[in-house]
Structures are given as structure tokens and as C-alpha cells.
Amino acid sequence: MKKIPTAKALVVVVGLIIIIFALYRFIWFRPAAKVIRVKQQEFQGKIHGPGTVQSKVPVAVSTKITGILEKLHADQGDKVTTGQLLGELDVAEVNARLEAFRAARHKAQQDVERAKASVVKAQANLSLAQSNYRRDLEVFNSGYISQAAFDITQAQLKVAESEHTETQKALTAFASALTQSAAEVKAAEASREYTRILAPMDGLITSRRAEIGDTVTPGVPVFNLVDLNQIWVAAWIDEAQIAQLKKGQHTVITLRSGRTFNGKVIRLNKEADTVTRELEVDVTFDKLPEPLVIGEEAEVFIFIEKQNAFIIPATAIISRDGKTGVMTITEGRAVFQEITLGAEDSGMVAVQQGLQDGELIIVQPGICEPGQKVKPDFQSTAGGKR
């Protein structure tokens, strides 16, 4: 028999090894995957969401008139009560206008009094002229006085009537002027009162936006004020978990500053964000933080009622093509299975939908692809012993 050259024999041997390895790798080889066998069990979960400290009743305190800020009696961080004086505007110009309007009102009052006296005098003259006219008309008709004498009496009546009408018009005009000047005085007095910036409610001043000497205008905040009885954390929760929430549930609030507080759910909004698919849930503090910082970031954990659910490690959850799921082992192959998540706690997550009792879940699914043959390496059953 003719011998195969050594080099060719080596190539054949290497080729056979590669073929055998490939056959083993793709036909017989199954990598070990750590798995758990799921079962339903009681779970005390909590739902988590980011949030910010907010006030239900934020109030921007501004002036009702334009003026120069002359005095400040409060600053940010101060707690204030309804009606408390917070600041004052320069009143010199307002006082000058008020004095001018008061002088005009006084003059108008004098004019009205004089006009009233003129009306009384004109009324007396008119009454006398009317009496003379009636008497002379009677004697004129009887032929005891001449036409000329009667014409004089008639002319005096017309003059008295005209004077009475004119004094009535003057009184009406002066009365209107008095009404206008009184209104101007009232407006000026209100303007002087408006130079005082008062707290509209009990609360906490979170910021001061103006300094002494600044010109302030209506609608531009001088102070920002919040109601301390209406402080909460607005948390954003995935709408898929909202069915498990209700008012009164216990919460733990961790602020970015590291402080932790207990609280409870007080309001569930009714409209979700169409982009993030999250819903705002408002949570109050059992005891307000001190110091209180409006806008501080927070992490909210809402404790839901105990439930029976399939519990899996958070490490088992993956996302493929925008879907959340896990890798299960079915007939020796890895299979992606979509699930609906529930509450979580200490690295474990409740599954609301998508799993059945006894299924094998790959704990670290990153090592395999859907359809790949795998060999289960059993770990402890989720939530307990195997």
C-alpha cells in the first residue's frame, strides 16, 4: 500500500478534527444555562418611580401697581401667615396723587354746597314769580291792570324758571364732579394700600425675585410661596403597573439629598403621557423634609398589597424588538417569551402575565440566542429552594 505523505496526513487529521468539532459544536454540544423553575408564591412587592417634590398650590406673589421696591420684610425660607407684610413700594408719588385728589374732592364738595344754595334761592324766586303771575293773571282778566303790567309779571316768571333750570344743571354738574373726585380718592387710597405686599395665604417663601430699588410691575413675581399643607412628590409610574395602585398605600420617599421619609399615595392622575406611557402618582410626606426644597428629585417606592405571582430575578429580564420578556427552555432550546411585569423588591420581580407554573427560566439570558440548544443548570427555585 502506498503511504500518504506526512504533510498530507497531517492536513487530513486536522480537517477531521475540525469537522468533528463543528459537528459537536452545532449538533451535540449544548452550553449549560443557569435556570430556575418558577412557581406562584406570595410576594410583598413595591412599585418604583422617579419623581420631584412639588406644591399643589404654588403662588406667585406680585404687586398690583408699578412701583419701586423700597422695603423688604421677608426672604426665601421664611414661613409666613395670611396678611403678613412682605414688602413695601415707594409711596411718595402715590401720596402726592392722593392729596391732589382729596383737594379736588374738597373743592367739588364746596361747589356742590354753593350750587345747592343757589337752587334753594332760585326755587324761592320761582315760587314768588309763580304766585305773582297767578295773582296778576286774575286781576288782568278782570281788567284791573294793564297789558304792560301783566307782561312784566310774565317776563319775571320766565326769568325765574330759567334761573331755576340753570342752577339745577349746575348742581348736577358739580355733583358729577364730586362723584368723580371721590372715586379718584378711593382709587388713590387703594393704590396706596397696594404699595404694601401682603402674603395671600399661610405658607413658605421658596424664592425672592426682587431687590430693594427694583422697579416691579403687576404679574412679575416678587416672591414665590407654597402651601405647606399641600406638598407632595409627583412620581412617574409605568402605566402597566397602575392597576396595582390605590390611594392610601404606604410609600418610602428617598430624596436626592439622601434623606428618606415615609409617605402615602393621595392621588392617581387619570391621563398618561402618550410618549413615555407613564402616569403621575402624587405621594405626600408623613413629615415634611426640613429644609424643604421644591423641585428636589426623589425616588418613590410604593408598597402594594401582597399577591400571588411568579417571581423571577431581575437579571432574567431582557428586551427584544421593543418587547419585555425572558428566555425559557422548551424541548432543549432557548425560547424568547414575552411577559408583563409587576412589582419588584430586592432584585426580584413579579410577573403578571406570560409564564406558567414549572417553566424553566434562564437566569442570565445573555449567553444564548432564541433557538439555540442549551442544557439547564438548575439553581434554587425562584423565591425558595429547588
C-alpha positions as a LaTeX table, in Angstrom:
\begin{tabular}{lrrr}
\hline
Residue & $x$ (\AA) & $y$ (\AA) & $z$ (\AA) \\
\hline
Met1 & 0.00 & 0.00 & 0.00 \\
Lys2 & 1.25 & 3.38 & $-0.94$ \\
Lys3 & 1.90 & 5.64 & 2.04 \\
Ile4 & 0.32 & 9.11 & 2.25 \\
Pro5 & 2.96 & 11.79 & 2.68 \\
Thr6 & 3.30 & 13.04 & 6.24 \\
Ala7 & 2.20 & 16.63 & 5.48 \\
Lys8 & $-0.95$ & 15.47 & 3.71 \\
Ala9 & $-1.75$ & 13.11 & 6.57 \\
Leu10 & $-1.46$ & 15.98 & 8.99 \\
Val11 & $-3.84$ & 18.10 & 6.92 \\
Val12 & $-6.39$ & 15.26 & 6.77 \\
Val13 & $-6.17$ & 14.72 & 10.52 \\
Val14 & $-6.64$ & 18.45 & 11.25 \\
Gly15 & $-9.59$ & 18.57 & 8.86 \\
Leu16 & $-11.22$ & 15.60 & 10.54 \\
Ile17 & $-10.75$ & 17.25 & 13.93 \\
Ile18 & $-12.36$ & 20.45 & 12.69 \\
Ile19 & $-15.28$ & 18.57 & 11.20 \\
Ile20 & $-15.77$ & 16.55 & 14.39 \\
Phe21 & $-15.57$ & 19.74 & 16.49 \\
Ala22 & $-18.05$ & 21.52 & 14.24 \\
Leu23 & $-20.45$ & 18.56 & 14.40 \\
Tyr24 & $-20.14$ & 18.51 & 18.16 \\
Arg25 & $-20.50$ & 22.26 & 18.44 \\
Phe26 & $-23.57$ & 22.59 & 16.26 \\
Ile27 & $-25.24$ & 19.20 & 16.71 \\
Trp28 & $-24.37$ & 17.62 & 20.03 \\
Phe29 & $-22.94$ & 20.46 & 22.15 \\
Arg30 & $-25.37$ & 22.24 & 24.48 \\
Pro31 & $-23.94$ & 25.01 & 26.70 \\
Ala32 & $-25.06$ & 24.97 & 30.31 \\
Ala33 & $-27.50$ & 27.75 & 31.24 \\
Lys34 & $-28.36$ & 28.53 & 34.83 \\
Val35 & $-32.11$ & 28.17 & 35.21 \\
Ile36 & $-34.84$ & 28.33 & 37.82 \\
Arg37 & $-38.20$ & 26.61 & 37.83 \\
Val38 & $-40.88$ & 29.18 & 38.56 \\
Lys39 & $-43.89$ & 28.71 & 40.75 \\
Gln40 & $-46.52$ & 31.03 & 42.17 \\
Gln41 & $-45.90$ & 32.33 & 45.67 \\
Glu42 & $-46.93$ & 35.18 & 47.94 \\
Phe43 & $-44.98$ & 38.34 & 47.24 \\
Gln44 & $-44.88$ & 41.69 & 49.01 \\
Gly45 & $-43.78$ & 43.95 & 46.21 \\
Lys46 & $-43.18$ & 47.60 & 45.69 \\
Ile47 & $-43.50$ & 49.75 & 42.61 \\
His48 & $-40.78$ & 52.23 & 41.87 \\
Gly49 & $-40.74$ & 55.52 & 40.01 \\
Pro50 & $-38.75$ & 58.77 & 39.83 \\
Gly51 & $-40.35$ & 61.99 & 40.96 \\
Thr52 & $-39.88$ & 65.58 & 42.11 \\
Val53 & $-41.00$ & 67.49 & 45.19 \\
Gln54 & $-43.85$ & 69.82 & 44.22 \\
Ser55 & $-46.52$ & 72.04 & 45.72 \\
Lys56 & $-50.16$ & 71.56 & 44.85 \\
Val57 & $-50.72$ & 75.27 & 45.50 \\
Pro58 & $-47.74$ & 77.32 & 44.27 \\
Val59 & $-48.43$ & 81.06 & 44.36 \\
Ala60 & $-46.50$ & 83.85 & 42.65 \\
Val61 & $-46.81$ & 86.98 & 44.81 \\
Ser62 & $-46.61$ & 90.16 & 42.73 \\
Thr63 & $-47.71$ & 93.80 & 43.07 \\
Lys64 & $-50.97$ & 95.27 & 41.79 \\
Ile65 & $-49.32$ & 98.51 & 40.70 \\
Thr66 & $-45.99$ & 99.50 & 39.18 \\
Gly67 & $-43.53$ & 100.97 & 41.65 \\
Ile68 & $-40.07$ & 100.96 & 43.17 \\
Leu69 & $-39.44$ & 98.36 & 45.86 \\
Glu70 & $-38.49$ & 100.34 & 48.97 \\
Lys71 & $-38.59$ & 97.82 & 51.82 \\
Leu72 & $-38.37$ & 94.03 & 52.22 \\
His73 & $-39.70$ & 92.32 & 55.33 \\
Ala74 & $-39.33$ & 88.65 & 54.30 \\
Asp75 & $-36.92$ & 86.40 & 52.46 \\
Gln76 & $-36.82$ & 82.94 & 50.94 \\
Gly77 & $-37.06$ & 80.21 & 53.54 \\
Asp78 & $-39.38$ & 82.25 & 55.77 \\
Lys79 & $-42.69$ & 80.83 & 56.92 \\
Val80 & $-45.43$ & 83.46 & 56.68 \\
Thr81 & $-49.10$ & 83.83 & 57.63 \\
Thr82 & $-52.05$ & 85.27 & 55.72 \\
Gly83 & $-51.90$ & 89.06 & 55.57 \\
Gln84 & $-48.29$ & 89.31 & 56.77 \\
Leu85 & $-46.38$ & 92.29 & 55.32 \\
Leu86 & $-43.70$ & 91.04 & 52.94 \\
Gly87 & $-42.55$ & 94.25 & 51.28 \\
Glu88 & $-43.39$ & 97.90 & 50.53 \\
Leu89 & $-43.20$ & 100.13 & 47.47 \\
Asp90 & $-42.21$ & 103.80 & 47.44 \\
Val91 & $-45.39$ & 105.73 & 48.36 \\
Ala92 & $-44.25$ & 109.34 & 47.73 \\
Glu93 & $-45.83$ & 109.62 & 44.28 \\
Val94 & $-48.98$ & 107.77 & 45.39 \\
Asn95 & $-49.35$ & 110.08 & 48.40 \\
Ala96 & $-48.95$ & 113.18 & 46.18 \\
Arg97 & $-51.70$ & 111.97 & 43.85 \\
Leu98 & $-53.91$ & 111.15 & 46.82 \\
Glu99 & $-53.53$ & 114.65 & 48.28 \\
Ala100 & $-54.31$ & 116.21 & 44.90 \\
Phe101 & $-57.45$ & 114.10 & 44.53 \\
Arg102 & $-58.54$ & 114.91 & 48.09 \\
Ala103 & $-58.14$ & 118.64 & 47.37 \\
Ala104 & $-60.22$ & 118.24 & 44.21 \\
Arg105 & $-62.87$ & 116.39 & 46.19 \\
His106 & $-62.95$ & 119.15 & 48.81 \\
Lys107 & $-63.40$ & 121.82 & 46.12 \\
Ala108 & $-66.13$ & 119.73 & 44.47 \\
Gln109 & $-67.92$ & 119.41 & 47.83 \\
Gln110 & $-67.83$ & 123.24 & 48.26 \\
Asp111 & $-69.13$ & 123.71 & 44.71 \\
Val112 & $-72.00$ & 121.33 & 45.42 \\
Glu113 & $-72.93$ & 123.18 & 48.61 \\
Arg114 & $-72.94$ & 126.53 & 46.78 \\
Ala115 & $-74.96$ & 125.01 & 43.95 \\
Lys116 & $-77.49$ & 123.66 & 46.44 \\
Ala117 & $-77.84$ & 127.15 & 47.99 \\
Ser118 & $-78.35$ & 128.62 & 44.52 \\
Val119 & $-81.03$ & 126.03 & 43.79 \\
Val120 & $-82.84$ & 126.91 & 47.03 \\
Lys121 & $-82.69$ & 130.65 & 46.20 \\
Ala122 & $-83.81$ & 130.04 & 42.60 \\
Gln123 & $-86.66$ & 127.84 & 43.85 \\
Ala124 & $-87.81$ & 130.64 & 46.19 \\
Asn125 & $-87.68$ & 133.20 & 43.38 \\
Leu126 & $-89.58$ & 130.83 & 41.10 \\
Ser127 & $-92.27$ & 130.27 & 43.73 \\
Leu128 & $-92.65$ & 134.05 & 44.19 \\
Ala129 & $-92.79$ & 134.63 & 40.43 \\
Gln130 & $-95.40$ & 131.89 & 40.03 \\
Ser131 & $-97.51$ & 133.43 & 42.84 \\
Asn132 & $-97.27$ & 136.92 & 41.28 \\
Tyr133 & $-98.19$ & 135.51 & 37.89 \\
Arg134 & $-101.33$ & 133.79 & 39.22 \\
Arg135 & $-102.44$ & 136.93 & 41.07 \\
Asp136 & $-101.79$ & 139.31 & 38.16 \\
Leu137 & $-103.42$ & 136.93 & 35.69 \\
Glu138 & $-106.61$ & 137.06 & 37.78 \\
Val139 & $-106.70$ & 140.84 & 38.01 \\
Phe140 & $-105.60$ & 141.21 & 34.38 \\
Asn141 & $-108.52$ & 139.08 & 33.28 \\
Ser142 & $-110.80$ & 141.32 & 35.39 \\
Gly143 & $-109.33$ & 144.41 & 33.72 \\
Tyr144 & $-107.74$ & 145.92 & 36.80 \\
Ile145 & $-104.15$ & 146.01 & 35.39 \\
Ser146 & $-102.81$ & 146.85 & 32.00 \\
Gln147 & $-101.29$ & 144.55 & 29.44 \\
Ala148 & $-97.88$ & 146.12 & 30.02 \\
Ala149 & $-98.00$ & 145.40 & 33.75 \\
Phe150 & $-99.02$ & 141.82 & 33.09 \\
Asp151 & $-96.22$ & 141.39 & 30.53 \\
Ile152 & $-93.69$ & 142.40 & 33.19 \\
Thr153 & $-95.09$ & 139.77 & 35.58 \\
Gln154 & $-94.97$ & 137.12 & 32.83 \\
Ala155 & $-91.35$ & 138.02 & 31.96 \\
Gln156 & $-90.30$ & 137.78 & 35.61 \\
Leu157 & $-91.78$ & 134.24 & 35.73 \\
Lys158 & $-89.77$ & 133.15 & 32.68 \\
Val159 & $-86.56$ & 134.60 & 34.16 \\
Ala160 & $-87.19$ & 132.75 & 37.45 \\
Glu161 & $-87.87$ & 129.50 & 35.60 \\
Ser162 & $-84.67$ & 129.89 & 33.56 \\
Glu163 & $-82.57$ & 130.65 & 36.64 \\
His164 & $-84.04$ & 127.64 & 38.44 \\
Thr165 & $-83.20$ & 125.36 & 35.49 \\
Glu166 & $-79.64$ & 126.67 & 35.26 \\
Thr167 & $-78.99$ & 126.19 & 38.98 \\
Gln168 & $-80.33$ & 122.63 & 38.74 \\
Lys169 & $-77.92$ & 121.93 & 35.85 \\
Ala170 & $-75.04$ & 123.44 & 37.78 \\
Leu171 & $-75.86$ & 121.31 & 40.81 \\
Thr172 & $-75.94$ & 118.16 & 38.64 \\
Ala173 & $-72.56$ & 119.06 & 37.09 \\
Phe174 & $-70.94$ & 119.76 & 40.46 \\
Ala175 & $-72.43$ & 116.54 & 41.90 \\
Ser176 & $-70.88$ & 114.58 & 38.99 \\
Ala177 & $-67.53$ & 116.25 & 39.61 \\
Leu178 & $-67.81$ & 115.34 & 43.30 \\
Thr179 & $-68.58$ & 111.71 & 42.43 \\
Gln180 & $-65.57$ & 111.55 & 40.10 \\
Ser181 & $-63.21$ & 113.15 & 42.59 \\
Ala182 & $-64.45$ & 110.81 & 45.33 \\
Ala183 & $-63.78$ & 107.83 & 43.05 \\
Glu184 & $-60.30$ & 109.19 & 42.30 \\
Val185 & $-59.62$ & 109.49 & 46.04 \\
Lys186 & $-60.83$ & 105.95 & 46.60 \\
Ala187 & $-58.61$ & 104.67 & 43.78 \\
Ala188 & $-55.62$ & 106.56 & 45.14 \\
Glu189 & $-56.24$ & 105.18 & 48.62 \\
Ala190 & $-56.39$ & 101.69 & 47.11 \\
Ser191 & $-53.15$ & 102.37 & 45.23 \\
Arg192 & $-51.50$ & 103.40 & 48.48 \\
Glu193 & $-52.73$ & 100.16 & 50.06 \\
Tyr194 & $-51.39$ & 98.28 & 47.03 \\
Thr195 & $-47.89$ & 99.55 & 47.86 \\
Arg196 & $-47.97$ & 97.00 & 50.70 \\
Ile197 & $-47.14$ & 93.47 & 49.51 \\
Leu198 & $-49.05$ & 91.03 & 51.72 \\
Ala199 & $-48.94$ & 87.23 & 52.00 \\
Pro200 & $-52.11$ & 85.82 & 50.37 \\
Met201 & $-52.01$ & 82.65 & 52.49 \\
Asp202 & $-50.09$ & 80.74 & 55.14 \\
Gly203 & $-47.03$ & 79.12 & 53.62 \\
Leu204 & $-43.31$ & 79.02 & 52.90 \\
Ile205 & $-41.45$ & 81.52 & 50.72 \\
Thr206 & $-39.40$ & 79.38 & 48.33 \\
Ser207 & $-37.75$ & 82.25 & 46.45 \\
Arg208 & $-37.46$ & 86.05 & 46.36 \\
Arg209 & $-37.17$ & 87.52 & 42.88 \\
Ala210 & $-36.57$ & 91.24 & 43.52 \\
Glu211 & $-34.21$ & 93.52 & 45.44 \\
Ile212 & $-34.69$ & 96.90 & 47.09 \\
Gly213 & $-34.61$ & 99.59 & 44.40 \\
Asp214 & $-36.01$ & 97.35 & 41.65 \\
Thr215 & $-38.98$ & 98.59 & 39.66 \\
Val216 & $-41.67$ & 95.92 & 39.99 \\
Thr217 & $-44.76$ & 95.54 & 37.82 \\
Pro218 & $-48.04$ & 93.65 & 38.13 \\
Gly219 & $-47.76$ & 89.98 & 37.14 \\
Val220 & $-44.00$ & 89.75 & 37.70 \\
Pro221 & $-43.30$ & 87.68 & 40.86 \\
Val222 & $-41.60$ & 89.31 & 43.81 \\
Phe223 & $-41.96$ & 86.17 & 45.97 \\
Asn224 & $-42.86$ & 82.54 & 45.27 \\
Leu225 & $-44.95$ & 80.97 & 48.02 \\
Val226 & $-46.16$ & 77.40 & 48.65 \\
Asp227 & $-48.81$ & 75.96 & 50.94 \\
Leu228 & $-47.06$ & 73.65 & 53.40 \\
Asn229 & $-50.25$ & 71.61 & 53.79 \\
Gln230 & $-50.20$ & 70.78 & 50.07 \\
Ile231 & $-46.69$ & 69.40 & 49.46 \\
Trp232 & $-46.17$ & 66.12 & 47.63 \\
Val233 & $-43.85$ & 64.17 & 45.35 \\
Ala234 & $-45.12$ & 63.79 & 41.81 \\
Ala235 & $-43.85$ & 60.33 & 40.82 \\
Trp236 & $-44.00$ & 58.80 & 37.33 \\
Ile237 & $-45.08$ & 55.15 & 37.24 \\
Asp238 & $-45.26$ & 52.81 & 34.25 \\
Glu239 & $-48.92$ & 52.64 & 33.23 \\
Ala240 & $-48.66$ & 48.83 & 33.03 \\
Gln241 & $-48.43$ & 48.76 & 36.84 \\
Ile242 & $-51.10$ & 51.33 & 37.64 \\
Ala243 & $-53.83$ & 48.73 & 38.29 \\
Gln244 & $-51.96$ & 47.71 & 41.47 \\
Leu245 & $-52.03$ & 51.22 & 42.95 \\
Lys246 & $-54.66$ & 52.90 & 45.09 \\
Lys247 & $-54.96$ & 55.82 & 47.48 \\
Gly248 & $-53.55$ & 55.35 & 50.96 \\
Gln249 & $-50.78$ & 52.87 & 50.07 \\
His250 & $-47.61$ & 53.19 & 52.14 \\
Thr251 & $-44.58$ & 54.68 & 50.38 \\
Val252 & $-40.93$ & 55.35 & 51.06 \\
Ile253 & $-39.51$ & 58.54 & 49.55 \\
Thr254 & $-35.76$ & 58.89 & 49.09 \\
Leu255 & $-34.66$ & 62.42 & 48.18 \\
Arg256 & $-31.58$ & 63.15 & 46.12 \\
Ser257 & $-30.03$ & 64.73 & 49.21 \\
Gly258 & $-30.05$ & 61.23 & 50.76 \\
Arg259 & $-32.90$ & 61.83 & 53.19 \\
Thr260 & $-35.61$ & 59.17 & 53.47 \\
Phe261 & $-39.23$ & 59.71 & 54.53 \\
Asn262 & $-42.40$ & 57.70 & 54.85 \\
Gly263 & $-45.49$ & 58.76 & 52.98 \\
Lys264 & $-48.66$ & 57.61 & 51.28 \\
Val265 & $-50.38$ & 57.78 & 47.91 \\
Ile266 & $-53.03$ & 60.54 & 47.82 \\
Arg267 & $-53.87$ & 60.96 & 44.13 \\
Leu268 & $-53.71$ & 58.95 & 40.91 \\
Asn269 & $-53.89$ & 61.07 & 37.79 \\
Lys270 & $-56.25$ & 59.97 & 35.03 \\
Glu271 & $-54.15$ & 60.78 & 31.96 \\
Ala272 & $-50.91$ & 59.05 & 30.96 \\
Asp273 & $-48.06$ & 60.58 & 28.98 \\
Thr274 & $-48.56$ & 59.44 & 25.40 \\
Val275 & $-44.81$ & 59.29 & 24.78 \\
Thr276 & $-43.37$ & 57.69 & 27.93 \\
Arg277 & $-46.56$ & 55.72 & 28.75 \\
Glu278 & $-46.19$ & 56.77 & 32.38 \\
Leu279 & $-48.78$ & 58.10 & 34.80 \\
Glu280 & $-48.29$ & 60.71 & 37.50 \\
Val281 & $-48.91$ & 59.45 & 41.04 \\
Asp282 & $-48.86$ & 62.02 & 43.85 \\
Val283 & $-47.40$ & 60.98 & 47.21 \\
Thr284 & $-47.41$ & 63.03 & 50.42 \\
Phe285 & $-44.86$ & 63.05 & 53.22 \\
Asp286 & $-45.87$ & 61.83 & 56.68 \\
Lys287 & $-43.47$ & 64.51 & 57.92 \\
Leu288 & $-42.19$ & 67.32 & 55.73 \\
Pro289 & $-38.44$ & 67.49 & 54.99 \\
Glu290 & $-36.52$ & 70.22 & 56.75 \\
Pro291 & $-35.24$ & 72.07 & 54.86 \\
Leu292 & $-37.88$ & 71.70 & 52.16 \\
Val293 & $-36.59$ & 72.11 & 48.60 \\
Ile294 & $-39.26$ & 72.44 & 45.92 \\
Gly295 & $-38.11$ & 70.69 & 42.76 \\
Glu296 & $-35.75$ & 68.27 & 44.51 \\
Glu297 & $-35.51$ & 64.91 & 42.74 \\
Ala298 & $-36.77$ & 61.83 & 44.54 \\
Glu299 & $-37.15$ & 58.07 & 44.20 \\
Val300 & $-40.54$ & 56.73 & 45.28 \\
Phe301 & $-41.24$ & 53.15 & 46.35 \\
Ile302 & $-44.92$ & 52.29 & 46.69 \\
Phe303 & $-45.71$ & 49.17 & 48.73 \\
Ile304 & $-48.60$ & 47.26 & 47.20 \\
Glu305 & $-50.76$ & 44.54 & 48.69 \\
Lys306 & $-49.33$ & 41.04 & 48.98 \\
Gln307 & $-50.13$ & 38.96 & 45.93 \\
Asn308 & $-49.57$ & 35.53 & 44.44 \\
Ala309 & $-47.32$ & 35.78 & 41.40 \\
Phe310 & $-44.44$ & 34.16 & 39.54 \\
Ile311 & $-41.25$ & 35.66 & 40.98 \\
Ile312 & $-38.08$ & 35.86 & 38.87 \\
Pro313 & $-34.70$ & 37.58 & 39.27 \\
Ala314 & $-34.42$ & 40.96 & 37.58 \\
Thr315 & $-31.33$ & 39.62 & 35.78 \\
Ala316 & $-33.56$ & 37.24 & 33.81 \\
Ile317 & $-35.46$ & 40.06 & 32.11 \\
Ile318 & $-34.40$ & 41.12 & 28.62 \\
Ser319 & $-35.80$ & 43.24 & 25.82 \\
Arg320 & $-36.05$ & 42.16 & 22.18 \\
Asp321 & $-37.65$ & 44.19 & 19.39 \\
Gly322 & $-39.20$ & 46.54 & 21.91 \\
Lys323 & $-40.79$ & 43.70 & 23.92 \\
Thr324 & $-40.02$ & 42.74 & 27.51 \\
Gly325 & $-39.55$ & 39.06 & 28.22 \\
Val326 & $-37.43$ & 36.17 & 29.44 \\
Met327 & $-35.63$ & 33.21 & 27.86 \\
Thr328 & $-37.26$ & 29.89 & 28.68 \\
Ile329 & $-36.07$ & 26.38 & 27.81 \\
Thr330 & $-38.54$ & 24.40 & 25.72 \\
Glu331 & $-37.54$ & 20.97 & 24.32 \\
Gly332 & $-33.88$ & 21.73 & 24.96 \\
Arg333 & $-33.85$ & 25.08 & 23.14 \\
Ala334 & $-33.87$ & 28.69 & 24.32 \\
Val335 & $-37.15$ & 30.47 & 23.54 \\
Phe336 & $-37.91$ & 34.17 & 24.00 \\
Gln337 & $-41.19$ & 34.62 & 25.86 \\
Glu338 & $-42.89$ & 37.99 & 26.30 \\
Ile339 & $-44.09$ & 38.82 & 29.82 \\
Thr340 & $-45.89$ & 41.60 & 31.72 \\
Leu341 & $-44.01$ & 42.80 & 34.77 \\
Gly342 & $-45.49$ & 43.68 & 38.14 \\
Ala343 & $-43.94$ & 44.91 & 41.35 \\
Glu344 & $-40.32$ & 44.44 & 42.35 \\
Asp345 & $-38.37$ & 44.05 & 45.56 \\
Ser346 & $-34.70$ & 43.40 & 46.35 \\
Gly347 & $-33.77$ & 42.30 & 42.85 \\
Met348 & $-36.82$ & 40.06 & 42.38 \\
Val349 & $-39.72$ & 40.94 & 40.07 \\
Ala350 & $-43.31$ & 39.69 & 39.97 \\
Val351 & $-44.62$ & 38.57 & 36.58 \\
Gln352 & $-48.29$ & 39.32 & 35.99 \\
Gln353 & $-48.69$ & 37.57 & 32.64 \\
Gly354 & $-46.68$ & 35.37 & 30.28 \\
Leu355 & $-45.47$ & 32.49 & 32.49 \\
Gln356 & $-46.84$ & 29.13 & 33.58 \\
Asp357 & $-46.13$ & 27.11 & 36.67 \\
Gly358 & $-42.99$ & 25.00 & 36.39 \\
Glu359 & $-41.42$ & 26.72 & 33.38 \\
Leu360 & $-37.63$ & 26.90 & 33.22 \\
Ile361 & $-36.30$ & 30.46 & 33.13 \\
Ile362 & $-32.71$ & 31.23 & 32.16 \\
Val363 & $-31.28$ & 33.44 & 34.88 \\
Gln364 & $-28.61$ & 35.08 & 32.69 \\
Pro365 & $-30.09$ & 35.02 & 29.18 \\
Gly366 & $-27.27$ & 36.99 & 27.59 \\
Ile367 & $-25.30$ & 33.79 & 26.91 \\
Cys368 & $-27.75$ & 32.36 & 24.38 \\
Glu369 & $-29.95$ & 33.25 & 21.43 \\
Pro370 & $-33.52$ & 32.13 & 20.67 \\
Gly371 & $-33.50$ & 28.67 & 19.09 \\
Gln372 & $-30.09$ & 27.73 & 20.49 \\
Lys373 & $-29.74$ & 24.34 & 22.18 \\
Val374 & $-28.98$ & 24.69 & 25.87 \\
Lys375 & $-28.55$ & 22.41 & 28.85 \\
Pro376 & $-30.33$ & 23.53 & 32.04 \\
Asp377 & $-28.15$ & 24.09 & 35.10 \\
Phe378 & $-30.68$ & 24.17 & 37.92 \\
Gln379 & $-30.44$ & 26.84 & 40.58 \\
Ser380 & $-32.74$ & 27.39 & 43.54 \\
Thr381 & $-36.37$ & 27.77 & 42.60 \\
Ala382 & $-37.33$ & 31.45 & 42.46 \\
Gly383 & $-38.17$ & 32.62 & 45.91 \\
Gly384 & $-37.12$ & 29.38 & 47.62 \\
Lys385 & $-35.34$ & 26.03 & 47.38 \\
Arg386 & $-35.40$ & 23.92 & 44.24 \\
\hline
\end{tabular}
